Amino acid sequence: MRGIERQTSIYLGGVSGGRPRVPVAFAALEEAGREAMSPEAFAYVAAGAGSERTVEANRAAFDRWRIVPRMLRDVSERDLSVELFGRRLPTPFLLAPIGVLELAHPEADLAVARAARAEGIPMIFSNQASTPMERVADALEDTPRWFQLYWSRSDEVVESFVGRAEACGCSAIVVTLDTTILGWRPRDLDPAYLPFLRGKGIAQYTSDPVFRRLVSEDAADGGDDDTPEPRPALAALRTLINLTRAYPDDFWATLRSGRGRAAVQRFVNTYSRPSLTWEDLPFLRERTRLPVLLKGLLHPDDARRAVDAGMDGIVVSNHGGRQVDGAIATLDALPGVLEAVDGRVPVLLDSGIRGGSDAFKALSLGAAAVLLGRPYVYGLGIAGAEGVREVMQNFIADFDLTMGLAGCRSVDEVAAEALVPA
């Protein structure tokens, strides 16, 4: 559904007294998401690092550019499609990998997959998903999908994840590099809430044969868990139940064996690899024929080195402002990265996209496509799959209308000449 059709459907619904179930404006969307989620869930989704200056910087960067519309061009037909890695996509939007979607809605990744399939928008599976990638791939049917990889301490697990991603039809691997250490997030620290320790967002691990083998080996060795047992309180009991449910075996057998808690402990000991270096990249390059993109690059030298190392694409990202407080905004980093890459690989952008005009500006400056993050999670919390679908429809409609009103008939015409500094 393009801009005029989406706009018309909303206005026609208003004739009968209807209003959009999912708010169109981002501020209202975010507030509705807050009301739909638990306080801990909303804090986890909305959180930025430190005083959240990077979150603010991402938005301010878009405000430093202004669109200059051109007139008297026939824009009655507009082509929103882009080509990435030999595949023509209907729009320049992809759904960013976001973990622990069960915090927003019980159907989690499956609901997002159904929405992505309905709109034909590629979905990037999260390494920290609430649903195994195979089940989400089934829900997507023939809709494009990529896989996000957090490079863990276990190369065996990395290799297994990549093999599974290939087997379930993923057409690219996106290696997130900016989260080898978890950022300082006061919104999560104040309530002392990290969902992974409650068995949430670890479905890729508990469904993985290599990871499950490692958990079994831990049990056979007596485990290396030196963390104290939870105090016998109601909260600890709820946590124990959640940990048991997170492990995809019989509930009572898992409870008796303590396998759920052991899986979380193994995850804690496996996830996150701060020792990762450029010298590790050949390991991945040798184990997949899929295009490999590095996500989280902000410095031109890193971008240049990524291409020299044989990587196939870059996602300019600061993790939505969740990792480094006071980091450079992604839109500010984009020109330097593009200059360093010099057209050798596609460069995508995420962090701070809040409307169609933001996507227009990013593409005008040279991004090949953009990733949507928090907005679709708020839609998920409000109305499940239909909520995600409405958010996507609104973004696509806004971009389509912005493109036409700026005088562009295709994404190829969305170029630097359409912008001036504010």
N, C-alpha and C positions, 0 to 999 in steps of 0.2 A: 504494500500500500504506500503510494507516494504522497508527497506533501499535500496537494490539493484534495486528494481523496480522503486522507486522514483528517485534515482540517474540516472538510465538509461533513464527514460522519459525526464528528464531535458536535458541530453546530446543529445538525439535524436531530441528534439525540436531545439537544437542549430544547427543541420545540415541544417535545413530550415531557419535559421536566427532568431529563436525565443529565447527569454530569459525569465526567471521566472518573472511573473508580480509582485510578492512579493519577495523582496530581501531575500536571504538565511542568510547571515551574520547579526548578531543582530545590529551592528552599522549602517549598511545600511538600515536595516528594520526600526530602530528608526528614521533615518533621513527622509525616505520616509513617515513615519507616520506623522512627523512634517509638511512636505509639504502638506499632504492631509488634515490636520485639521486646524481649526482656531488657532491663537496663544493662546487664552484662553483655548481652549479644550486641546491642546497639553500640556500646562502648568499644567492643572489639572491632566492629566494622568501621566505625567512624574515626577511630583513634589515629592520631599522628604522633610522631616522635616529639619528645620534650614539650616545648610550648607551642608546637604545631606551626612553627613559622614556615616550614617547607610546604605544608598544605596551603597556607596563605600565599606563598610565593608562586606556587603553580597557577593559582587563579590570577594573581597580579600580572604574571607574564602575558597572559592572553589579553589583558586590558591594555597592554602597551602597544598593541597593534590595532589598526582600524581598517575596515574593509572599504574599498572605493568602488561602488557599483558602477557598471557601464550600461548605457541605455541603447535602445533601438537595435537590439539584437534578437533574432528569432530564438527564443528559449522555450517554445511550446513543447518541444521534446527534449528531455534531459537524460543523459546516460550516467548513472551513478556507479557503474561497475569499474572494478580495478583488476589487474592481473598480478598474482603473487605466485611465484614458483611454478609457473606454467599453467596455473588454474585461474579461470575468470570467476571472480566473486561478484555478487550482485551489488554490493555497497562497499565502501572503505572501512566498515566497522567490523571488529571482532570482539567477542566477549572475553575479557581478561580472565586469567586464572585466579580464582578467589577460593580460599579454603574455608572449611567448616561452615558450609552453607546450611547445614542443619540448624545453626543458630537462628537463621532467618525463617526457615520453613521446614517442616518435617520431610517433605519430598526432595528437598535440597537439590543436588546436581541433576536428578532426573527431571525435575520441574524445569530447570534451566534448559536442559537438552530438548524437551518438548517444545519450548518456546523458540529455541534456536532453529529447530527443524521447521517449524511453522513459518518462520521468516527467512529461512535460508541463510542465516548468519553463522559463520564459523564460531565454534566454541573451543577455547583452550582449556583442556582438563587440568585441574589443579593437582599438584603433587600431594596437597593436604585435603583432598576431597573427602566428602562424607559418604560417597558411594564409589565402589570400584569402577575403574575405567571401562571394563568390559560391559557392565550393565548400562552405563551412560552411552557407550557406543551403540548398543542395540537400540536405545531410545532415539538416537540421532538418525538412524537409518543411513541414508547416503549424504547427509549434511557434512561438510568438511569439519574436521577436528584436528587440533594439534595437542601436544602434551607438554606441560610445564614440568621441568625437572629441577628439584633441589638436590644438589650433589651431596649425598650423605657420606658418612665416614666409611661405609661399606661399599666398595666398588662392585661387589657381588649384587647388592641390592640395586645399585645404579644400572648395572647391565640387565638385570631382570626387569626393571621398570621400562627401560628402553625397548627391550624385546616384546614386552606386553603391549606397549604403545604401537609398535609396528604391527603386531598381530591383530589389533582391534581397529586398524585403518587410519591411524594418525598419519598426517602428511608432513609434519614438521615436529622438531623437538625444540622447546624454548627453555634454555638453561638460565634460571634466575640466579644472578651472582651477588645481589646486594643484601642477601639475608643469610650469609654464612654465620652471622651473629645476630641475635634478636635485638632490635632497637629498643631504646628506653621509652616506654609508652605509659605515661601516668594514668591514662584512662583505664588501662588494664591493671596497673600496679596498685592503684588505690583500693579496688575491690578484691585484689589478690586473685585475679581470675585469668587462667590460661587454659583454654578449652582442651588442648592436647592431653593435659594431665588428668582430664576427666574422660578420656577415651573418645573424644570427638575429633573429627578431622584426620583420622589415621587409617581410613578404609583402604587406601592403596597399599598400606603396609600389611594390615591384617589379612588381606586377600592375596598377598604375594607369597609364592611357595618358598623363596629364599628366606624371606623375613620370618616366616612361620618355622622354618627349619632352625633358624638362629634362636628363636624363642624356645623351641624344644631343647636345643643344646644347652641353653641357659638353665632350663629346668633340670636337665640331667646332671649339670655341673653344680647344682645347688644355688645357681644364680649369683650375681654380683651386686645385688640390691642392698645397699647399706642405708637406705632412707628409712626413717622411722615409720612404724605402722600408724595409720590414721587414728586419731583419738576416737573412742567409741561414742560418737555423737551422731545425730540425725544426718548432718551434712556429710560425714564420712560414710555413712551407710548408703546415701544416695550416690556418692562417688563410686563406691564399690559396685553398686548395681550398674551404673553407667559403664564402668570399665569392663564388666562381664558381658554386657550387651554389645560392646564394641568388637568383641572377638566372635567371628562368624561360625561358632560351633554351638552345640547344645548348651543352653544357659546354665543348667544345674551342674553339668560336667565341668564347664568352664569355671563356675563359681567354686566348686570343690577343689579344682586343681590350682586355682589362683592364676590361670593362664591370662586372663584379661589384664590384671595388674602387671604381670610379667611382660606382656606385650607393650604396655605403656613404658615400662622401664627400659625395655630394649629399644623402643622408639627414641626415648630421651638420649640413650647412649649412641644412637645411630644418626639421628637427624643433625644437620648442621656440621659443616666442615670448614672451619676458619683457616685451615692450612691449604686450601685449594689455591693452585697457582696456574699460570699459563702452561706449565709443563704437563699438567694433567689433561689438557684438552685432546691431545692425540688419542688417549684411551677411549674417549667417546667417539671421536671421528672415525676410529677404526672399527667401531661396533655398530654403526648404523649407516645406511645409505640415504637416510632422510636428510633434508635440509636442517641445519642446526643454527639457531639464532641465539645470540647472547642478550639477555635482558638485564637492564640495570646499568648500562654503560652511559657515562655522562661526559667523559673526557675525550677529546679528539685523539690523543695518543692511544688510549685503550681501543677506540674504534678502529684505528689504523692497524693496530696489532691483531685485532680480532680477524680482520680480513686477511692479513698476512698469514694467520694461523689456519686458514681454510674454512672459516665460519661463513655461513651463507646469508646471514642477515643480522640486524641489530634492532633491539627495542630500546629506545631512549626512555628511561624510566627512573624515578626515584622512589618507587614502591608506594606511590600515592602519598608521599611525605611521611611514611610510617617508620623509616629507618634512621635517617640523619636529620636532626633539627638544624635548620639553617642551611640546608643544601641548596645547590643551584636548581632553579626551576627547569623542568624538562623542555619547555618551549625555548628558554634561553640557551640551553645546551644543544638544541637541535642543529642550528646552523654550523657550529664548529664540527659536530660529528659528521654532518653531510659533506662538509668540505674535505675532511680527512678520508672519508670513504670514497669520494669522487665517483659516485655512480656505480661502483663495482658490485654492491649488494643493496637490497632494499633496506630502508630504515623506517621503522614504525615508531609510534610514540604513544605513551599512556601517561596517566597522572594529571588530573585536573580537567579532563574533558567533561563539561557540564551542559553542553548544548551543541546544536548543529553548527553554529557559527564558530565554536572552538575547533571543531573538526575541520571546517573550511580554512581557518587560519593555519592549522598544523599542516594541512595538505598544500596550502599556498607556499609555505616555507620549505616544502620539499619532502614531507613525510609521505610514505607510500600508503599508509593506512593508520588507523588509530584503534586503541583498545578501550572499551568501556568497562568500568569497574563498579564502584560503589552505587551508581544510580540503579543498575539492574538488580543489585542485592536488595535495595529498598523496595523495588517493585516486587521482588520475590517475597519479602516479608509481608507486604500489603495484600497480595492476591495470588501468590503461587505462580504457576506457569503463565497464567493470563496476565499477571502483573508484570512479569519480565517481558512478555510480548508487547504490552502496551508501552513500556519504556523504550523498547527498541523501535517500535513504530513511530514514537514521538521524535526520537533522535533522527531517524531516517527522514521523516517528514520535514523537520526543521532544517536539516542539511540540504535536502532537495530544494526547498523554497529559497534558502539562502543562496544556493548556487545559481538558481534561475534569476533571482533578483539582482545578483551581482553581474549578470550577463554571461554566465558560463553554461555551455550546453553539455559539457562532459567534464569528468574529473581531470582529463588531460588539459583542459583550459583553466583549471584552478592553479594559478601560478603566482609568483612573487609580485607581479605587476598589479595584482588585486589588492595589495596591502600597502599601507604607509605607517610609519611609526606614529604613535599617538602624540 
